Structure formats: structure tokens, C-alpha cells
Amino acid sequence: MHAAEQPLLTTRGLTRRFGGLVAVSNLDLEIRPREILGLIGPNGAGKSTTFNLISGFYKPSAGELFVLGEDCTGKSALTISRLGLVRTFQHGSFMRSMSVADNILLGTIHPVKGTAARRARVAETAAMLGLTPFLHDEAGSLPHGLQRLVSIGIAFAARPRLLCLDEPLTGLNQTEVANTLTVLQRIRDEFGCSVLLVEHNMKAVMRVCDRIVVLHHGQHLATGTPAEIRADKRVIDAYLGHRHDH
Ligand SMILES: Nc1ncnc2c1ncn2[C@@H]1O[C@H](COP(=O)(O)OP(=O)(O)OP(=O)(O)O)[C@@H](O)[C@H]1O
């Protein structure tokens, strides 16, 4: 297989139990280069657990995880992030009292060497995200939608191969959602970065994702393009029939 075609991430039989509860069961997942992959499903389906497993925050009870072909089963979040998988957290992760520039700078500390190179990376990242006019503002003083972009900026400043976003659209208004989706498409198109999107906003997921994986009760229910998923009776019965457009 050509290196460019190698999946960025592969799981085989990935399983996580919490006591007697199987939160993720026997999951086979593949994330390809340059794709926006949506991970959806009803509350409690196992999305966050999957997200934590593939980013190394949880250890699997069984199964395997490969990042860029390297066996990362049971490896730490730091090891996995150094291979190019960077994540955000559900409620945003940034320093409210620091400037936007200093926040993005935090994301450059490990991956970028030297002050000048870091400053250049901050400027380029801010430009990508439309944050240049706000670089010197306190991050906590910005509107909600821009605060979310600061969180994404910190993660993207590392120029990951795979950016994993946990519900980045929750609480955003329509304009902010549209703006964030444009940013995700630019991250894919201009930087060749793949995006894993865990999100309940179905309209947005259907609009931006190349492929979608549906989980239900910790199990894989379906994988397909947005059109395939929308038409899948099992998905409609388990999830889309009870719309989750918040
Ligand atoms: N740390 C934990 N300890 C015990 N049970 C957990 C833990 N984390 C998740 N679970 C359980 O595992 C199942 C899957 O939860 P998970 O948070 O992965 O679902 P989700 O699809 O992300 O849900 P939501 O959309 O509500 O965020 C749920 O039954 C949940 O209660």
C-alpha cells in the first residue's frame, strides 16, 4: 500500500468495559488521510469513550489501536499525540485570562522549536481561524464561537495529521457553526489534516463530513457517506428518528 493511502488510524476489536458495562464493543474503525469523519450516535452510545480510547486517555480492555501503522495499543496520550493525533475537550480547553496569541502559543511548545518559528506558527494559525484581529484580546472575553476556535487553534497549532474534536459546535449559533465548519474544511483542504468530529448537530455533520460512523449501545451500527447514513433504516430507527439538533 502506498504510504499516502495508509489509514491514519485503525482500530480492531476495540473494547472498553467499565465494571459490567461494555461502553465500546469490538469496534473496527478506520480514519483515512484528508477526511472529515463524523462519529455519531445517541447519548451513551460510546462516542466519548471511543474518542478517549483512540487519543490514549483510556486504555482498551481488549482490541488494538494503530496510528500511522504503529501499534499504539495501551500507549500514553503523549506518545499518541507525538505521532500526530491531537484532541480537544468537550467544553473547550484554553486559558481564559491569557491572550489569544499566548493560548495558541501553548500549542506550539512541544512541536515547534525556537521563538521565531513559534511566533510564525501562531500568526499562521490565527489567520487560518480568522482570529488575527483578536490576537491580543483576553481569550475569555471573546464571544463563545471565537472561544471555541481558540481551543481548536491550540490543537491545530501542533499541525496534527488527525485533529479530534469533541462536540465543538455545542452552544454555537448558526453563523458560528457555519464559520467553524468552514475552518474544518480549510484544515482538511489546505493542510491535508483529517478531522474526527464527535457531534450531535446532525445538520452540520451531514454537511461537513466525508464519511460517518454510527455507534449504538457501544456497537458499530453503520459507516457511510452522509447520503448513505441518512437513508439507512437502522440509523433512522436508532438515532435519526429522534433528531438531536441541539
Ligand atoms: N468513566 C466511566 N465510568 C463508568 N461508566 C462510564 C464511564 N464513561 C462512560 N461510561 C458509560 O459508558 C457508556 C458510553 O458512554 P459515552 O460517554 O462514551 O457515550 P457518548 O456516546 O459519548 O454519550 P453522550 O452523547 O451523552 O456524550 C454510557 O453508558 C456511560 O454511562
PDBQT file of the ligand as one rigid body, heavy atoms in Angstrom, charges set to zero:
ROOT
HETATM    1  N1  LIG A 301     -15.683   6.633  33.284  1.00  0.00    +0.000 N 
HETATM    2  C1  LIG A 301     -16.793   5.891  33.187  1.00  0.00    +0.000 A 
HETATM    3  N2  LIG A 301     -17.168   5.044  34.172  1.00  0.00    +0.000 NA
HETATM    4  C2  LIG A 301     -18.271   4.282  34.068  1.00  0.00    +0.000 A 
HETATM    5  N3  LIG A 301     -19.108   4.292  33.009  1.00  0.00    +0.000 NA
HETATM    6  C3  LIG A 301     -18.795   5.124  32.004  1.00  0.00    +0.000 A 
HETATM    7  C4  LIG A 301     -17.625   5.958  32.028  1.00  0.00    +0.000 A 
HETATM    8  N4  LIG A 301     -17.589   6.672  30.879  1.00  0.00    +0.000 NA
HETATM    9  C5  LIG A 301     -18.671   6.311  30.167  1.00  0.00    +0.000 A 
HETATM   10  N5  LIG A 301     -19.385   5.371  30.834  1.00  0.00    +0.000 N 
HETATM   11  C6  LIG A 301     -20.607   4.721  30.352  1.00  0.00    +0.000 C 
HETATM   12  O1  LIG A 301     -20.323   4.175  29.069  1.00  0.00    +0.000 OA
HETATM   13  C7  LIG A 301     -21.414   4.348  28.174  1.00  0.00    +0.000 C 
HETATM   14  C8  LIG A 301     -20.957   5.152  26.971  1.00  0.00    +0.000 C 
HETATM   15  O2  LIG A 301     -20.695   6.481  27.395  1.00  0.00    +0.000 OA
HETATM   16  P1  LIG A 301     -20.076   7.604  26.447  1.00  0.00    +0.000 P 
HETATM   17  O3  LIG A 301     -19.863   8.824  27.301  1.00  0.00    +0.000 OA
HETATM   18  O4  LIG A 301     -18.897   7.065  25.734  1.00  0.00    +0.000 OA
HETATM   19  O5  LIG A 301     -21.263   7.843  25.429  1.00  0.00    +0.000 OA
HETATM   20  P2  LIG A 301     -21.481   9.059  24.410  1.00  0.00    +0.000 P 
HETATM   21  O6  LIG A 301     -21.947   8.440  23.136  1.00  0.00    +0.000 OA
HETATM   22  O7  LIG A 301     -20.262   9.898  24.341  1.00  0.00    +0.000 OA
HETATM   23  O8  LIG A 301     -22.679   9.857  25.095  1.00  0.00    +0.000 OA
HETATM   24  P3  LIG A 301     -23.011  11.438  25.054  1.00  0.00    +0.000 P 
HETATM   25  O9  LIG A 301     -23.554  11.714  23.691  1.00  0.00    +0.000 OA
HETATM   26  O10 LIG A 301     -24.053  11.560  26.122  1.00  0.00    +0.000 OA
HETATM   27  O11 LIG A 301     -21.742  12.190  25.352  1.00  0.00    +0.000 OA
HETATM   28  C9  LIG A 301     -22.507   5.042  28.982  1.00  0.00    +0.000 C 
HETATM   29  O12 LIG A 301     -23.399   4.054  29.468  1.00  0.00    +0.000 OA
HETATM   30  C10 LIG A 301     -21.760   5.692  30.125  1.00  0.00    +0.000 C 
HETATM   31  O13 LIG A 301     -22.576   5.820  31.274  1.00  0.00    +0.000 OA
ENDROOT
TORSDOF 0
